Amino acid sequence: MPAYVIVEIDIHDPELYEEYKKLTPESISDFGGKFVIRGNPVKVLEGEWNHDRFVMLEFKDKVTAENWYYSEKYTKARKIRLKASKANFFVIES
């Protein structure tokens, strides 16, 4: 069953965050994942949105999504992201 990684991101160092963005796509594709939404503007229809960026990734299942998140390649990218931003990551099965 497909799984989605949902990410809300607040960026405080845009220049460093660009380095993270360069590393992430390959780490995702290594696990057969793909971007569904990548930083498109969010229009609020109801409630509040207080984040800089929204990302949604799709993987074949939850185990694969979690394996990607904890992989060596993504861990390298994640360390950069943690210095450049604050984020909330969620994994959801469809």
PDB file of N, CA, C and O in Angstrom:
ATOM      1  N   MET A   1       0.843  -1.169   0.000  1.00  0.00           N
ATOM      2  CA  MET A   1       0.000   0.000   0.000  1.00  0.00           C
ATOM      3  C   MET A   1       0.891   1.236   0.000  1.00  0.00           C
ATOM      4  O   MET A   1       1.820   1.321   0.803  1.00  0.00           O
ATOM      5  N   PRO A   2       0.625   2.200  -0.891  1.00  0.00           N
ATOM      6  CA  PRO A   2       1.467   3.398  -0.968  1.00  0.00           C
ATOM      7  C   PRO A   2       1.512   4.154   0.358  1.00  0.00           C
ATOM      8  O   PRO A   2       0.560   4.139   1.138  1.00  0.00           O
ATOM      9  N   ALA A   3       2.631   4.808   0.587  1.00  0.00           N
ATOM     10  CA  ALA A   3       2.807   5.646   1.770  1.00  0.00           C
ATOM     11  C   ALA A   3       3.300   7.009   1.320  1.00  0.00           C
ATOM     12  O   ALA A   3       4.032   7.136   0.338  1.00  0.00           O
ATOM     13  N   TYR A   4       2.888   8.006   2.049  1.00  0.00           N
ATOM     14  CA  TYR A   4       3.240   9.383   1.735  1.00  0.00           C
ATOM     15  C   TYR A   4       3.981  10.008   2.903  1.00  0.00           C
ATOM     16  O   TYR A   4       3.595   9.841   4.060  1.00  0.00           O
ATOM     17  N   VAL A   5       5.037  10.722   2.593  1.00  0.00           N
ATOM     18  CA  VAL A   5       5.753  11.500   3.593  1.00  0.00           C
ATOM     19  C   VAL A   5       5.316  12.948   3.374  1.00  0.00           C
ATOM     20  O   VAL A   5       5.492  13.508   2.292  1.00  0.00           O
ATOM     21  N   ILE A   6       4.752  13.533   4.408  1.00  0.00           N
ATOM     22  CA  ILE A   6       4.260  14.908   4.380  1.00  0.00           C
ATOM     23  C   ILE A   6       5.221  15.749   5.222  1.00  0.00           C
ATOM     24  O   ILE A   6       5.589  15.362   6.331  1.00  0.00           O
ATOM     25  N   VAL A   7       5.622  16.899   4.686  1.00  0.00           N
ATOM     26  CA  VAL A   7       6.620  17.715   5.371  1.00  0.00           C
ATOM     27  C   VAL A   7       6.191  19.187   5.375  1.00  0.00           C
ATOM     28  O   VAL A   7       5.853  19.754   4.336  1.00  0.00           O
ATOM     29  N   GLU A   8       6.215  19.784   6.562  1.00  0.00           N
ATOM     30  CA  GLU A   8       6.014  21.222   6.736  1.00  0.00           C
ATOM     31  C   GLU A   8       7.372  21.798   7.134  1.00  0.00           C
ATOM     32  O   GLU A   8       8.010  21.308   8.067  1.00  0.00           O
ATOM     33  N   ILE A   9       7.809  22.834   6.427  1.00  0.00           N
ATOM     34  CA  ILE A   9       9.168  23.324   6.638  1.00  0.00           C
ATOM     35  C   ILE A   9       9.177  24.832   6.843  1.00  0.00           C
ATOM     36  O   ILE A   9       8.482  25.575   6.150  1.00  0.00           O
ATOM     37  N   ASP A  10       9.976  25.266   7.804  1.00  0.00           N
ATOM     38  CA  ASP A  10      10.260  26.678   8.024  1.00  0.00           C
ATOM     39  C   ASP A  10      11.764  26.870   7.852  1.00  0.00           C
ATOM     40  O   ASP A  10      12.562  26.266   8.569  1.00  0.00           O
ATOM     41  N   ILE A  11      12.140  27.707   6.905  1.00  0.00           N
ATOM     42  CA  ILE A  11      13.544  27.878   6.521  1.00  0.00           C
ATOM     43  C   ILE A  11      14.109  29.143   7.156  1.00  0.00           C
ATOM     44  O   ILE A  11      13.543  30.225   7.003  1.00  0.00           O
ATOM     45  N   HIS A  12      15.230  29.005   7.872  1.00  0.00           N
ATOM     46  CA  HIS A  12      15.882  30.183   8.439  1.00  0.00           C
ATOM     47  C   HIS A  12      17.253  30.465   7.811  1.00  0.00           C
ATOM     48  O   HIS A  12      17.860  31.497   8.098  1.00  0.00           O
ATOM     49  N   ASP A  13      17.747  29.554   6.956  1.00  0.00           N
ATOM     50  CA  ASP A  13      18.990  29.789   6.214  1.00  0.00           C
ATOM     51  C   ASP A  13      18.777  29.308   4.770  1.00  0.00           C
ATOM     52  O   ASP A  13      19.147  28.186   4.423  1.00  0.00           O
ATOM     53  N   PRO A  14      18.176  30.170   3.932  1.00  0.00           N
ATOM     54  CA  PRO A  14      17.848  29.757   2.556  1.00  0.00           C
ATOM     55  C   PRO A  14      19.033  29.279   1.728  1.00  0.00           C
ATOM     56  O   PRO A  14      18.896  28.359   0.922  1.00  0.00           O
ATOM     57  N   GLU A  15      20.182  29.889   1.920  1.00  0.00           N
ATOM     58  CA  GLU A  15      21.365  29.488   1.149  1.00  0.00           C
ATOM     59  C   GLU A  15      21.779  28.057   1.489  1.00  0.00           C
ATOM     60  O   GLU A  15      22.041  27.258   0.589  1.00  0.00           O
ATOM     61  N   LEU A  16      21.839  27.737   2.749  1.00  0.00           N
ATOM     62  CA  LEU A  16      22.178  26.380   3.170  1.00  0.00           C
ATOM     63  C   LEU A  16      21.088  25.394   2.770  1.00  0.00           C
ATOM     64  O   LEU A  16      21.382  24.252   2.419  1.00  0.00           O
ATOM     65  N   TYR A  17      19.844  25.825   2.820  1.00  0.00           N
ATOM     66  CA  TYR A  17      18.731  24.958   2.436  1.00  0.00           C
ATOM     67  C   TYR A  17      18.835  24.539   0.965  1.00  0.00           C
ATOM     68  O   TYR A  17      18.415  23.442   0.600  1.00  0.00           O
ATOM     69  N   GLU A  18      19.389  25.404   0.134  1.00  0.00           N
ATOM     70  CA  GLU A  18      19.598  25.054  -1.283  1.00  0.00           C
ATOM     71  C   GLU A  18      20.533  23.845  -1.409  1.00  0.00           C
ATOM     72  O   GLU A  18      20.360  23.024  -2.310  1.00  0.00           O
ATOM     73  N   GLU A  19      21.506  23.734  -0.529  1.00  0.00           N
ATOM     74  CA  GLU A  19      22.402  22.571  -0.539  1.00  0.00           C
ATOM     75  C   GLU A  19      21.623  21.296  -0.211  1.00  0.00           C
ATOM     76  O   GLU A  19      21.833  20.253  -0.828  1.00  0.00           O
ATOM     77  N   TYR A  20      20.743  21.393   0.743  1.00  0.00           N
ATOM     78  CA  TYR A  20      19.872  20.256   1.090  1.00  0.00           C
ATOM     79  C   TYR A  20      19.032  19.846  -0.109  1.00  0.00           C
ATOM     80  O   TYR A  20      18.910  18.656  -0.399  1.00  0.00           O
ATOM     81  N   LYS A  21      18.455  20.809  -0.806  1.00  0.00           N
ATOM     82  CA  LYS A  21      17.593  20.518  -1.955  1.00  0.00           C
ATOM     83  C   LYS A  21      18.352  19.803  -3.068  1.00  0.00           C
ATOM     84  O   LYS A  21      17.761  19.029  -3.821  1.00  0.00           O
ATOM     85  N   LYS A  22      19.641  20.052  -3.178  1.00  0.00           N
ATOM     86  CA  LYS A  22      20.443  19.384  -4.208  1.00  0.00           C
ATOM     87  C   LYS A  22      20.663  17.903  -3.883  1.00  0.00           C
ATOM     88  O   LYS A  22      20.749  17.079  -4.793  1.00  0.00           O
ATOM     89  N   LEU A  23      20.755  17.563  -2.607  1.00  0.00           N
ATOM     90  CA  LEU A  23      21.047  16.183  -2.196  1.00  0.00           C
ATOM     91  C   LEU A  23      19.811  15.286  -2.116  1.00  0.00           C
ATOM     92  O   LEU A  23      19.909  14.074  -2.310  1.00  0.00           O
ATOM     93  N   THR A  24      18.678  15.864  -1.837  1.00  0.00           N
ATOM     94  CA  THR A  24      17.488  15.078  -1.528  1.00  0.00           C
ATOM     95  C   THR A  24      16.926  14.264  -2.693  1.00  0.00           C
ATOM     96  O   THR A  24      16.608  13.094  -2.483  1.00  0.00           O
ATOM     97  N   PRO A  25      16.781  14.803  -3.910  1.00  0.00           N
ATOM     98  CA  PRO A  25      16.137  14.024  -4.975  1.00  0.00           C
ATOM     99  C   PRO A  25      16.760  12.654  -5.242  1.00  0.00           C
ATOM    100  O   PRO A  25      16.037  11.673  -5.419  1.00  0.00           O
ATOM    101  N   GLU A  26      18.070  12.578  -5.273  1.00  0.00           N
ATOM    102  CA  GLU A  26      18.719  11.291  -5.529  1.00  0.00           C
ATOM    103  C   GLU A  26      18.442  10.299  -4.401  1.00  0.00           C
ATOM    104  O   GLU A  26      18.233   9.112  -4.649  1.00  0.00           O
ATOM    105  N   SER A  27      18.442  10.791  -3.164  1.00  0.00           N
ATOM    106  CA  SER A  27      18.163   9.886  -2.043  1.00  0.00           C
ATOM    107  C   SER A  27      16.752   9.314  -2.139  1.00  0.00           C
ATOM    108  O   SER A  27      16.527   8.154  -1.792  1.00  0.00           O
ATOM    109  N   ILE A  28      15.816  10.112  -2.601  1.00  0.00           N
ATOM    110  CA  ILE A  28      14.424   9.663  -2.746  1.00  0.00           C
ATOM    111  C   ILE A  28      14.309   8.651  -3.877  1.00  0.00           C
ATOM    112  O   ILE A  28      13.695   7.597  -3.714  1.00  0.00           O
ATOM    113  N   SER A  29      14.899   8.971  -5.018  1.00  0.00           N
ATOM    114  CA  SER A  29      14.795   8.055  -6.167  1.00  0.00           C
ATOM    115  C   SER A  29      15.501   6.730  -5.904  1.00  0.00           C
ATOM    116  O   SER A  29      15.109   5.706  -6.463  1.00  0.00           O
ATOM    117  N   ASP A  30      16.533   6.730  -5.067  1.00  0.00           N
ATOM    118  CA  ASP A  30      17.209   5.478  -4.700  1.00  0.00           C
ATOM    119  C   ASP A  30      16.256   4.487  -4.039  1.00  0.00           C
ATOM    120  O   ASP A  30      16.486   3.278  -4.081  1.00  0.00           O
ATOM    121  N   PHE A  31      15.188   4.995  -3.429  1.00  0.00           N
ATOM    122  CA  PHE A  31      14.212   4.143  -2.748  1.00  0.00           C
ATOM    123  C   PHE A  31      12.903   4.039  -3.534  1.00  0.00           C
ATOM    124  O   PHE A  31      11.878   3.629  -2.991  1.00  0.00           O
ATOM    125  N   GLY A  32      12.946   4.413  -4.811  1.00  0.00           N
ATOM    126  CA  GLY A  32      11.764   4.315  -5.661  1.00  0.00           C
ATOM    127  C   GLY A  32      10.707   5.352  -5.330  1.00  0.00           C
ATOM    128  O   GLY A  32       9.557   5.222  -5.750  1.00  0.00           O
ATOM    129  N   GLY A  33      11.082   6.373  -4.586  1.00  0.00           N
ATOM    130  CA  GLY A  33      10.138   7.411  -4.212  1.00  0.00           C
ATOM    131  C   GLY A  33      10.082   8.514  -5.248  1.00  0.00           C
ATOM    132  O   GLY A  33      10.920   8.598  -6.146  1.00  0.00           O
ATOM    133  N   LYS A  34       9.068   9.362  -5.100  1.00  0.00           N
ATOM    134  CA  LYS A  34       8.941  10.499  -6.011  1.00  0.00           C
ATOM    135  C   LYS A  34       8.282  11.666  -5.285  1.00  0.00           C
ATOM    136  O   LYS A  34       7.539  11.492  -4.320  1.00  0.00           O
ATOM    137  N   PHE A  35       8.582  12.857  -5.785  1.00  0.00           N
ATOM    138  CA  PHE A  35       7.917  14.052  -5.288  1.00  0.00           C
ATOM    139  C   PHE A  35       6.510  14.101  -5.868  1.00  0.00           C
ATOM    140  O   PHE A  35       6.331  13.940  -7.076  1.00  0.00           O
ATOM    141  N   VAL A  36       5.527  14.318  -5.031  1.00  0.00           N
ATOM    142  CA  VAL A  36       4.163  14.562  -5.477  1.00  0.00           C
ATOM    143  C   VAL A  36       3.931  16.074  -5.471  1.00  0.00           C
ATOM    144  O   VAL A  36       3.365  16.630  -6.412  1.00  0.00           O
ATOM    145  N   ILE A  37       4.375  16.722  -4.407  1.00  0.00           N
ATOM    146  CA  ILE A  37       4.325  18.175  -4.267  1.00  0.00           C
ATOM    147  C   ILE A  37       5.681  18.602  -3.726  1.00  0.00           C
ATOM    148  O   ILE A  37       6.222  17.986  -2.807  1.00  0.00           O
ATOM    149  N   ARG A  38       6.220  19.662  -4.307  1.00  0.00           N
ATOM    150  CA  ARG A  38       7.544  20.101  -3.862  1.00  0.00           C
ATOM    151  C   ARG A  38       7.588  21.622  -3.748  1.00  0.00           C
ATOM    152  O   ARG A  38       8.006  22.316  -4.675  1.00  0.00           O
ATOM    153  N   GLY A  39       7.150  22.126  -2.600  1.00  0.00           N
ATOM    154  CA  GLY A  39       7.316  23.536  -2.305  1.00  0.00           C
ATOM    155  C   GLY A  39       6.370  24.478  -3.011  1.00  0.00           C
ATOM    156  O   GLY A  39       6.597  25.688  -3.012  1.00  0.00           O
ATOM    157  N   ASN A  40       5.305  23.953  -3.618  1.00  0.00           N
ATOM    158  CA  ASN A  40       4.358  24.835  -4.287  1.00  0.00           C
ATOM    159  C   ASN A  40       3.687  25.748  -3.265  1.00  0.00           C
ATOM    160  O   ASN A  40       3.547  25.373  -2.101  1.00  0.00           O
ATOM    161  N   PRO A  41       3.269  26.946  -3.687  1.00  0.00           N
ATOM    162  CA  PRO A  41       2.581  27.840  -2.748  1.00  0.00           C
ATOM    163  C   PRO A  41       1.314  27.177  -2.190  1.00  0.00           C
ATOM    164  O   PRO A  41       0.614  26.452  -2.898  1.00  0.00           O
ATOM    165  N   VAL A  42       1.042  27.434  -0.938  1.00  0.00           N
ATOM    166  CA  VAL A  42      -0.146  26.885  -0.277  1.00  0.00           C
ATOM    167  C   VAL A  42      -1.169  28.003  -0.167  1.00  0.00           C
ATOM    168  O   VAL A  42      -0.876  29.077   0.359  1.00  0.00           O
ATOM    169  N   LYS A  43      -2.366  27.745  -0.665  1.00  0.00           N
ATOM    170  CA  LYS A  43      -3.466  28.692  -0.508  1.00  0.00           C
ATOM    171  C   LYS A  43      -4.384  28.132   0.565  1.00  0.00           C
ATOM    172  O   LYS A  43      -4.906  27.027   0.421  1.00  0.00           O
ATOM    173  N   VAL A  44      -4.580  28.870   1.617  1.00  0.00           N
ATOM    174  CA  VAL A  44      -5.410  28.436   2.730  1.00  0.00           C
ATOM    175  C   VAL A  44      -6.874  28.677   2.384  1.00  0.00           C
ATOM    176  O   VAL A  44      -7.279  29.801   2.087  1.00  0.00           O
ATOM    177  N   LEU A  45      -7.656  27.612   2.427  1.00  0.00           N
ATOM    178  CA  LEU A  45      -9.094  27.734   2.225  1.00  0.00           C
ATOM    179  C   LEU A  45      -9.833  27.804   3.556  1.00  0.00           C
ATOM    180  O   LEU A  45     -10.913  28.387   3.658  1.00  0.00           O
ATOM    181  N   GLU A  46      -9.227  27.196   4.571  1.00  0.00           N
ATOM    182  CA  GLU A  46      -9.816  27.219   5.910  1.00  0.00           C
ATOM    183  C   GLU A  46      -8.700  26.961   6.910  1.00  0.00           C
ATOM    184  O   GLU A  46      -7.805  26.158   6.644  1.00  0.00           O
ATOM    185  N   GLY A  47      -8.741  27.620   8.042  1.00  0.00           N
ATOM    186  CA  GLY A  47      -7.701  27.434   9.053  1.00  0.00           C
ATOM    187  C   GLY A  47      -6.498  28.310   8.783  1.00  0.00           C
ATOM    188  O   GLY A  47      -6.612  29.371   8.168  1.00  0.00           O
ATOM    189  N   GLU A  48      -5.339  27.860   9.248  1.00  0.00           N
ATOM    190  CA  GLU A  48      -4.110  28.649   9.135  1.00  0.00           C
ATOM    191  C   GLU A  48      -2.969  27.821   8.547  1.00  0.00           C
ATOM    192  O   GLU A  48      -2.898  26.606   8.737  1.00  0.00           O
ATOM    193  N   TRP A  49      -2.100  28.492   7.847  1.00  0.00           N
ATOM    194  CA  TRP A  49      -0.866  27.883   7.332  1.00  0.00           C
ATOM    195  C   TRP A  49       0.265  28.834   7.676  1.00  0.00           C
ATOM    196  O   TRP A  49       0.276  29.978   7.220  1.00  0.00           O
ATOM    197  N   ASN A  50       1.206  28.379   8.469  1.00  0.00           N
ATOM    198  CA  ASN A  50       2.275  29.244   8.937  1.00  0.00           C
ATOM    199  C   ASN A  50       3.656  28.683   8.629  1.00  0.00           C
ATOM    200  O   ASN A  50       4.574  28.829   9.436  1.00  0.00           O
ATOM    201  N   HIS A  51       3.815  28.051   7.488  1.00  0.00           N
ATOM    202  CA  HIS A  51       5.093  27.442   7.135  1.00  0.00           C
ATOM    203  C   HIS A  51       5.595  28.005   5.813  1.00  0.00           C
ATOM    204  O   HIS A  51       4.821  28.545   5.022  1.00  0.00           O
ATOM    205  N   ASP A  52       6.890  27.874   5.583  1.00  0.00           N
ATOM    206  CA  ASP A  52       7.495  28.379   4.346  1.00  0.00           C
ATOM    207  C   ASP A  52       7.315  27.426   3.169  1.00  0.00           C
ATOM    208  O   ASP A  52       7.243  27.855   2.017  1.00  0.00           O
ATOM    209  N   ARG A  53       7.244  26.141   3.464  1.00  0.00           N
ATOM    210  CA  ARG A  53       7.295  25.148   2.386  1.00  0.00           C
ATOM    211  C   ARG A  53       6.498  23.910   2.767  1.00  0.00           C
ATOM    212  O   ARG A  53       6.420  23.539   3.938  1.00  0.00           O
ATOM    213  N   PHE A  54       5.907  23.279   1.757  1.00  0.00           N
ATOM    214  CA  PHE A  54       5.158  22.040   1.932  1.00  0.00           C
ATOM    215  C   PHE A  54       5.668  21.044   0.897  1.00  0.00           C
ATOM    216  O   PHE A  54       5.807  21.377  -0.280  1.00  0.00           O
ATOM    217  N   VAL A  55       5.946  19.818   1.343  1.00  0.00           N
ATOM    218  CA  VAL A  55       6.444  18.774   0.438  1.00  0.00           C
ATOM    219  C   VAL A  55       5.675  17.497   0.715  1.00  0.00           C
ATOM    220  O   VAL A  55       5.366  17.176   1.862  1.00  0.00           O
ATOM    221  N   MET A  56       5.369  16.769  -0.357  1.00  0.00           N
ATOM    222  CA  MET A  56       4.741  15.461  -0.212  1.00  0.00           C
ATOM    223  C   MET A  56       5.485  14.480  -1.123  1.00  0.00           C
ATOM    224  O   MET A  56       5.645  14.722  -2.320  1.00  0.00           O
ATOM    225  N   LEU A  57       5.936  13.367  -0.530  1.00  0.00           N
ATOM    226  CA  LEU A  57       6.654  12.321  -1.254  1.00  0.00           C
ATOM    227  C   LEU A  57       5.808  11.064  -1.265  1.00  0.00           C
ATOM    228  O   LEU A  57       5.023  10.827  -0.346  1.00  0.00           O
ATOM    229  N   GLU A  58       5.968  10.260  -2.302  1.00  0.00           N
ATOM    230  CA  GLU A  58       5.260   8.985  -2.380  1.00  0.00           C
ATOM    231  C   GLU A  58       6.274   7.848  -2.473  1.00  0.00           C
ATOM    232  O   GLU A  58       7.225   7.913  -3.253  1.00  0.00           O
ATOM    233  N   PHE A  59       6.060   6.803  -1.666  1.00  0.00           N
ATOM    234  CA  PHE A  59       6.862   5.586  -1.695  1.00  0.00           C
ATOM    235  C   PHE A  59       5.920   4.393  -1.823  1.00  0.00           C
ATOM    236  O   PHE A  59       4.718   4.516  -1.587  1.00  0.00           O
ATOM    237  N   LYS A  60       6.469   3.244  -2.198  1.00  0.00           N
ATOM    238  CA  LYS A  60       5.607   2.075  -2.411  1.00  0.00           C
ATOM    239  C   LYS A  60       4.936   1.587  -1.134  1.00  0.00           C
ATOM    240  O   LYS A  60       3.862   0.989  -1.187  1.00  0.00           O
ATOM    241  N   ASP A  61       5.567   1.840   0.022  1.00  0.00           N
ATOM    242  CA  ASP A  61       4.973   1.436   1.300  1.00  0.00           C
ATOM    243  C   ASP A  61       5.667   2.172   2.444  1.00  0.00           C
ATOM    244  O   ASP A  61       6.667   2.862   2.248  1.00  0.00           O
ATOM    245  N   LYS A  62       5.115   2.007   3.631  1.00  0.00           N
ATOM    246  CA  LYS A  62       5.625   2.710   4.809  1.00  0.00           C
ATOM    247  C   LYS A  62       7.054   2.281   5.156  1.00  0.00           C
ATOM    248  O   LYS A  62       7.877   3.114   5.536  1.00  0.00           O
ATOM    249  N   VAL A  63       7.343   1.008   5.028  1.00  0.00           N
ATOM    250  CA  VAL A  63       8.693   0.507   5.349  1.00  0.00           C
ATOM    251  C   VAL A  63       9.726   1.173   4.442  1.00  0.00           C
ATOM    252  O   VAL A  63      10.792   1.578   4.907  1.00  0.00           O
ATOM    253  N   THR A  64       9.421   1.285   3.172  1.00  0.00           N
ATOM    254  CA  THR A  64      10.354   1.919   2.233  1.00  0.00           C
ATOM    255  C   THR A  64      10.535   3.395   2.566  1.00  0.00           C
ATOM    256  O   THR A  64      11.649   3.913   2.501  1.00  0.00           O
ATOM    257  N   ALA A  65       9.452   4.070   2.919  1.00  0.00           N
ATOM    258  CA  ALA A  65       9.541   5.485   3.301  1.00  0.00           C
ATOM    259  C   ALA A  65      10.439   5.655   4.524  1.00  0.00           C
ATOM    260  O   ALA A  65      11.281   6.552   4.564  1.00  0.00           O
ATOM    261  N   GLU A  66      10.258   4.802   5.502  1.00  0.00           N
ATOM    262  CA  GLU A  66      11.079   4.884   6.713  1.00  0.00           C
ATOM    263  C   GLU A  66      12.528   4.505   6.426  1.00  0.00           C
ATOM    264  O   GLU A  66      13.446   5.103   6.988  1.00  0.00           O
ATOM    265  N   ASN A  67      12.741   3.519   5.559  1.00  0.00           N
ATOM    266  CA  ASN A  67      14.119   3.152   5.178  1.00  0.00           C
ATOM    267  C   ASN A  67      14.815   4.315   4.486  1.00  0.00           C
ATOM    268  O   ASN A  67      16.000   4.558   4.717  1.00  0.00           O
ATOM    269  N   TRP A  68      14.081   5.039   3.635  1.00  0.00           N
ATOM    270  CA  TRP A  68      14.653   6.234   2.997  1.00  0.00           C
ATOM    271  C   TRP A  68      15.039   7.265   4.065  1.00  0.00           C
ATOM    272  O   TRP A  68      16.157   7.781   4.061  1.00  0.00           O
ATOM    273  N   TYR A  69      14.110   7.558   4.976  1.00  0.00           N
ATOM    274  CA  TYR A  69      14.341   8.603   5.979  1.00  0.00           C
ATOM    275  C   TYR A  69      15.585   8.310   6.820  1.00  0.00           C
ATOM    276  O   TYR A  69      16.330   9.228   7.164  1.00  0.00           O
ATOM    277  N   TYR A  70      15.809   7.055   7.148  1.00  0.00           N
ATOM    278  CA  TYR A  70      16.948   6.681   7.989  1.00  0.00           C
ATOM    279  C   TYR A  70      18.180   6.246   7.187  1.00  0.00           C
ATOM    280  O   TYR A  70      19.183   5.825   7.764  1.00  0.00           O
ATOM    281  N   SER A  71      18.100   6.348   5.858  1.00  0.00           N
ATOM    282  CA  SER A  71      19.228   5.914   5.020  1.00  0.00           C
ATOM    283  C   SER A  71      20.448   6.806   5.214  1.00  0.00           C
ATOM    284  O   SER A  71      20.342   7.948   5.662  1.00  0.00           O
ATOM    285  N   GLU A  72      21.590   6.266   4.870  1.00  0.00           N
ATOM    286  CA  GLU A  72      22.845   7.007   4.991  1.00  0.00           C
ATOM    287  C   GLU A  72      22.834   8.259   4.120  1.00  0.00           C
ATOM    288  O   GLU A  72      23.256   9.332   4.550  1.00  0.00           O
ATOM    289  N   LYS A  73      22.347   8.108   2.892  1.00  0.00           N
ATOM    290  CA  LYS A  73      22.351   9.241   1.960  1.00  0.00           C
ATOM    291  C   LYS A  73      21.424  10.353   2.451  1.00  0.00           C
ATOM    292  O   LYS A  73      21.796  11.526   2.411  1.00  0.00           O
ATOM    293  N   TYR A  74      20.222  10.001   2.912  1.00  0.00           N
ATOM    294  CA  TYR A  74      19.325  11.051   3.395  1.00  0.00           C
ATOM    295  C   TYR A  74      19.790  11.616   4.728  1.00  0.00           C
ATOM    296  O   TYR A  74      19.578  12.798   5.000  1.00  0.00           O
ATOM    297  N   THR A  75      20.411  10.808   5.556  1.00  0.00           N
ATOM    298  CA  THR A  75      20.930  11.310   6.832  1.00  0.00           C
ATOM    299  C   THR A  75      21.929  12.441   6.585  1.00  0.00           C
ATOM    300  O   THR A  75      21.951  13.426   7.324  1.00  0.00           O
ATOM    301  N   LYS A  76      22.748  12.300   5.556  1.00  0.00           N
ATOM    302  CA  LYS A  76      23.692  13.363   5.197  1.00  0.00           C
ATOM    303  C   LYS A  76      22.938  14.644   4.833  1.00  0.00           C
ATOM    304  O   LYS A  76      23.302  15.731   5.281  1.00  0.00           O
ATOM    305  N   ALA A  77      21.897  14.511   4.027  1.00  0.00           N
ATOM    306  CA  ALA A  77      21.090  15.669   3.648  1.00  0.00           C
ATOM    307  C   ALA A  77      20.341  16.225   4.856  1.00  0.00           C
ATOM    308  O   ALA A  77      20.255  17.440   5.035  1.00  0.00           O
ATOM    309  N   ARG A  78      19.807  15.340   5.675  1.00  0.00           N
ATOM    310  CA  ARG A  78      19.027  15.766   6.847  1.00  0.00           C
ATOM    311  C   ARG A  78      19.863  16.630   7.791  1.00  0.00           C
ATOM    312  O   ARG A  78      19.352  17.597   8.357  1.00  0.00           O
ATOM    313  N   LYS A  79      21.129  16.297   7.964  1.00  0.00           N
ATOM    314  CA  LYS A  79      22.007  17.088   8.837  1.00  0.00           C
ATOM    315  C   LYS A  79      22.115  18.530   8.331  1.00  0.00           C
ATOM    316  O   LYS A  79      22.171  19.465   9.130  1.00  0.00           O
ATOM    317  N   ILE A  80      22.144  18.706   7.038  1.00  0.00           N
ATOM    318  CA  ILE A  80      22.165  20.051   6.458  1.00  0.00           C
ATOM    319  C   ILE A  80      20.825  20.732   6.695  1.00  0.00           C
ATOM    320  O   ILE A  80      20.776  21.896   7.091  1.00  0.00           O
ATOM    321  N   ARG A  81      19.738  20.008   6.451  1.00  0.00           N
ATOM    322  CA  ARG A  81      18.402  20.578   6.652  1.00  0.00           C
ATOM    323  C   ARG A  81      18.206  21.040   8.080  1.00  0.00           C
ATOM    324  O   ARG A  81      17.638  22.107   8.312  1.00  0.00           O
ATOM    325  N   LEU A  82      18.663  20.262   9.036  1.00  0.00           N
ATOM    326  CA  LEU A  82      18.490  20.621  10.441  1.00  0.00           C
ATOM    327  C   LEU A  82      19.201  21.926  10.795  1.00  0.00           C
ATOM    328  O   LEU A  82      18.768  22.642  11.698  1.00  0.00           O
ATOM    329  N   LYS A  83      20.281  22.238  10.093  1.00  0.00           N
ATOM    330  CA  LYS A  83      20.988  23.503  10.318  1.00  0.00           C
ATOM    331  C   LYS A  83      20.295  24.675   9.620  1.00  0.00           C
ATOM    332  O   LYS A  83      20.431  25.825  10.037  1.00  0.00           O
ATOM    333  N   ALA A  84      19.554  24.372   8.557  1.00  0.00           N
ATOM    334  CA  ALA A  84      18.965  25.421   7.731  1.00  0.00           C
ATOM    335  C   ALA A  84      17.484  25.669   7.990  1.00  0.00           C
ATOM    336  O   ALA A  84      16.941  26.687   7.563  1.00  0.00           O
ATOM    337  N   SER A  85      16.825  24.737   8.690  1.00  0.00           N
ATOM    338  CA  SER A  85      15.380  24.852   8.811  1.00  0.00           C
ATOM    339  C   SER A  85      14.852  24.061  10.004  1.00  0.00           C
ATOM    340  O   SER A  85      15.585  23.342  10.684  1.00  0.00           O
ATOM    341  N   LYS A  86      13.577  24.220  10.224  1.00  0.00           N
ATOM    342  CA  LYS A  86      12.845  23.421  11.205  1.00  0.00           C
ATOM    343  C   LYS A  86      11.704  22.767  10.435  1.00  0.00           C
ATOM    344  O   LYS A  86      11.040  23.420   9.630  1.00  0.00           O
ATOM    345  N   ALA A  87      11.475  21.476  10.680  1.00  0.00           N
ATOM    346  CA  ALA A  87      10.464  20.778   9.894  1.00  0.00           C
ATOM    347  C   ALA A  87       9.684  19.772  10.728  1.00  0.00           C
ATOM    348  O   ALA A  87      10.146  19.291  11.763  1.00  0.00           O
ATOM    349  N   ASN A  88       8.503  19.476  10.247  1.00  0.00           N
ATOM    350  CA  ASN A  88       7.677  18.392  10.772  1.00  0.00           C
ATOM    351  C   ASN A  88       7.535  17.362   9.664  1.00  0.00           C
ATOM    352  O   ASN A  88       7.115  17.698   8.556  1.00  0.00           O
ATOM    353  N   PHE A  89       7.877  16.119   9.946  1.00  0.00           N
ATOM    354  CA  PHE A  89       7.768  15.017   8.980  1.00  0.00           C
ATOM    355  C   PHE A  89       6.713  14.037   9.468  1.00  0.00           C
ATOM    356  O   PHE A  89       6.677  13.694  10.649  1.00  0.00           O
ATOM    357  N   PHE A  90       5.852  13.586   8.559  1.00  0.00           N
ATOM    358  CA  PHE A  90       4.824  12.602   8.878  1.00  0.00           C
ATOM    359  C   PHE A  90       4.837  11.535   7.799  1.00  0.00           C
ATOM    360  O   PHE A  90       5.087  11.842   6.633  1.00  0.00           O
ATOM    361  N   VAL A  91       4.576  10.298   8.160  1.00  0.00           N
ATOM    362  CA  VAL A  91       4.404   9.252   7.162  1.00  0.00           C
ATOM    363  C   VAL A  91       3.002   8.681   7.335  1.00  0.00           C
ATOM    364  O   VAL A  91       2.570   8.377   8.447  1.00  0.00           O
ATOM    365  N   ILE A  92       2.293   8.541   6.202  1.00  0.00           N
ATOM    366  CA  ILE A  92       0.895   8.126   6.206  1.00  0.00           C
ATOM    367  C   ILE A  92       0.693   7.097   5.103  1.00  0.00           C
ATOM    368  O   ILE A  92       1.104   7.311   3.962  1.00  0.00           O
ATOM    369  N   GLU A  93       0.061   5.984   5.447  1.00  0.00           N
ATOM    370  CA  GLU A  93      -0.295   4.992   4.440  1.00  0.00           C
ATOM    371  C   GLU A  93      -1.653   5.366   3.848  1.00  0.00           C
ATOM    372  O   GLU A  93      -2.532   5.886   4.536  1.00  0.00           O
ATOM    373  N   SER A  94      -1.797   5.085   2.548  1.00  0.00           N
ATOM    374  CA  SER A  94      -3.089   5.394   1.918  1.00  0.00           C
ATOM    375  C   SER A  94      -4.025   4.224   2.001  1.00  0.00           C
ATOM    376  O   SER A  94      -5.156   4.304   1.522  1.00  0.00           O
TER     377      SER A  94
END
